[in-house]
Amino acid sequence: MVEGPQTEGNAAQDRQAALSAAELATQPEDLERSDKDEELRYRQATRKHRDNYAKWLLGLLVGQVVVTNAVFVLDGFHVMYFDPVTLRIFVGATIGEIVALVMIIVRHLFPLRKD
C-alpha cells in the first residue's frame, strides 16, 4: 500500500516535468533556434544535391567532348568516314548543346538570388 501513493507522486512529478519541458520548448527563442537549425539542414541538403547534379552534368559534358574529339580523330585517320557537312553539323550541334547545358547549370543550380 505504500507503493501506491509513491507511484502516484512519481507520476505527478513526471507530468509536471513534462509540462515544464513543453513550456520551455515553446518559448520564442527555442522556436527561432529550431527554425534556424531546420533552415541550416535544408541548405546543407540542397547544397549536397546541387553538388551531385553539377558533378554528373560536368562528367556528361566531358564525355560528350571526348566523343566529339574521338570522331574527329577517327575521321582524320580515315578509320571512319563522314561527309564534311555532317561533321560541321555534328560539331555545331555539340557546341550549341554544351553552351546551352552550361547556361542551364549556371542559371538553375547556382542562382544569384535567394528563392
GIFENDA-V373227 format. One record per residue. N is the residue number from 1. RES is the residue in one small letter. PSI is psi in whole degrees, -180 to 180 (NA if undefined). Layout:
n=N res=RES psi=PSI
n=N res=RES psi=PSI
This chain:
n=1 res=m psi=-23
n=2 res=v psi=-29
n=3 res=e psi=-31
n=4 res=g psi=-56
n=5 res=p psi=-35
n=6 res=q psi=-39
n=7 res=t psi=-42
n=8 res=e psi=-37
n=9 res=g psi=-40
n=10 res=n psi=-40
n=11 res=a psi=-40
n=12 res=a psi=-40
n=13 res=q psi=-40
n=14 res=d psi=-42
n=15 res=r psi=-43
n=16 res=q psi=-41
n=17 res=a psi=-40
n=18 res=a psi=-41
n=19 res=l psi=-41
n=20 res=s psi=-42
n=21 res=a psi=-40
n=22 res=a psi=-40
n=23 res=e psi=-44
n=24 res=l psi=-36
n=25 res=a psi=-22
n=26 res=t psi=12
n=27 res=q psi=146
n=28 res=p psi=-41
n=29 res=e psi=-32
n=30 res=d psi=-38
n=31 res=l psi=-40
n=32 res=e psi=-42
n=33 res=r psi=-41
n=34 res=s psi=-42
n=35 res=d psi=-41
n=36 res=k psi=-41
n=37 res=d psi=-42
n=38 res=e psi=-41
n=39 res=e psi=-39
n=40 res=l psi=-44
n=41 res=r psi=-40
n=42 res=y psi=-45
n=43 res=r psi=-41
n=44 res=q psi=-42
n=45 res=a psi=-41
n=46 res=t psi=-42
n=47 res=r psi=-40
n=48 res=k psi=-43
n=49 res=h psi=-42
n=50 res=r psi=-39
n=51 res=d psi=-47
n=52 res=n psi=-46
n=53 res=y psi=-45
n=54 res=a psi=-42
n=55 res=k psi=-44
n=56 res=w psi=-47
n=57 res=l psi=-38
n=58 res=l psi=-41
n=59 res=g psi=-42
n=60 res=l psi=-40
n=61 res=l psi=-43
n=62 res=v psi=-42
n=63 res=g psi=-40
n=64 res=q psi=-40
n=65 res=v psi=-40
n=66 res=v psi=-44
n=67 res=v psi=-42
n=68 res=t psi=-45
n=69 res=n psi=-38
n=70 res=a psi=-40
n=71 res=v psi=-42
n=72 res=f psi=-44
n=73 res=v psi=-45
n=74 res=l psi=-37
n=75 res=d psi=-38
n=76 res=g psi=-35
n=77 res=f psi=8
n=78 res=h psi=33
n=79 res=v psi=-39
n=80 res=m psi=150
n=81 res=y psi=121
n=82 res=f psi=147
n=83 res=d psi=140
n=84 res=p psi=-36
n=85 res=v psi=-40
n=86 res=t psi=-43
n=87 res=l psi=-40
n=88 res=r psi=-43
n=89 res=i psi=-43
n=90 res=f psi=-46
n=91 res=v psi=-43
n=92 res=g psi=-44
n=93 res=a psi=-40
n=94 res=t psi=-45
n=95 res=i psi=-43
n=96 res=g psi=-42
n=97 res=e psi=-42
n=98 res=i psi=-45
n=99 res=v psi=-43
n=100 res=a psi=-44
n=101 res=l psi=-40
n=102 res=v psi=-41
n=103 res=m psi=-44
n=104 res=i psi=-44
n=105 res=i psi=-49
n=106 res=v psi=-41
n=107 res=r psi=-41
n=108 res=h psi=-31
n=109 res=l psi=-28
n=110 res=f psi=69
n=111 res=p psi=154
n=112 res=l psi=-31
n=113 res=r psi=163
n=114 res=k psi=144
n=115 res=d psi=NA
